[in-house]
Amino acid sequence: MSENSAGDRPGDAAPEVRMWPARRKRRRLRRPAHRPRFKGPSFNRVLPNLLTMLGLCAGLTGMRFGLDGQFDAAVIAIAVAAVIDGLDGRIARLLKGTSRFGAEFDSLADFLCFGVAPSFLLYLWSLHRFGGAGFIPSLIFAVCMALRLARFNASLDATPAPKYTAGFFTGVPAPAGALLALFPIFVGLEARALGLPWLERLAHAPLIVALVLIGTALLLVSTLPVWSFKNFKVPAPAVLPLLLGTGVYAAILLAEPWAAFAAAGVIYAGMLPFSMRSFRTLRDEADAMRVEEDDDS
């Protein structure tokens, strides 16, 4: 007589149901995976602020190079800060990462990189020979840069300006002001490279450096309309010459950087009268259209 298993007898416990490994694996895969979610701004909103931070570090590094007497590296650091300043705002608008914090942070970085650092370098370059009196032009430049940036921030909350003013800055913008202020250093470094001691001494003359600093400071706080190039349209026949000219300038910048920077300052300063004439033309056209609309009504 065959033996019966314990589960076959009445009153015994029911046999244990075993789950095959494949079925258990399938059931494990069906469980929803929970990923941790972190609260905070997206990377698109942080990236422009990271670029602004890099520009701020470049400006501070330029001041450190100036203390070591390495003025060539110092002006390159400020040029890098200017390039970053031109990128962070555009990237913020492209990624839709603009914020009030980013605007304020950018203004503070601009004040240090283009207001404090250039005036500090020029004081070390030449103006320290006059002691406390030599610090006055540097002080005037830094104060005017702060006023220019404060006026720009205040204009963001002001009433909308006429449409014809959209392509213009009020006064010279901060990076361009730093470029104009550093013109004596560009000339002095190029004169040293070319072996022209008389031109190098002229670039170190405290009176000339003071005049350049104060003149640039007045351009910063002026109401002079200056092209912003944001909405600047290039005529079709001028596209090819513009590309060729940019390529030539890039080659000169790599071969003779100080001459290229000095030439850029001269070209920018020479462009200011044409910018003012263009603004007056647009203003007169807008006034004429407004008069015609009033007459028609």
Number of C-alpha atoms within 10 A of each C-alpha: 3 4 5 8 9 12 12 11 10 8 8 10 10 11 10 7 6 6 8 8 9 9 10 10 10 10 10 10 10 8 8 7 7 6 6 6 6 6 6 6 9 9 11 15 18 15 16 26 22 14 20 26 18 17 27 25 18 23 31 21 18 29 28 17 19 23 15 11 14 13 22 16 16 25 26 17 22 28 22 17 28 22 13 19 24 13 14 22 20 14 17 20 13 11 14 11 20 20 15 8 10 20 16 14 16 22 20 17 23 26 25 21 30 28 29 22 26 30 28 21 24 27 24 19 22 21 26 15 14 13 10 9 11 20 19 17 22 25 19 19 30 23 16 21 29 23 15 23 22 15 13 16 14 10 12 10 8 8 7 10 9 9 10 14 17 14 15 21 16 19 21 29 20 22 21 18 24 30 23 26 27 24 23 23 25 25 21 24 19 21 20 14 14 11 11 12 13 12 17 21 14 16 22 19 16 20 15 14 26 24 13 18 27 19 16 25 28 17 19 25 21 14 12 18 22 23 24 16 11 9 10 10 8 9 8 7 8 9 12 11 10 12 11 11 12 12 12 11 18 14 13 15 14 10 11 14 19 24 20 19 24 21 16 17 21 14 11 16 14 11 13 17 14 13 17 15 12 15 20 14 13 14 16 11 13 15 12 12 12 12 12 11 10 9 8 7 6
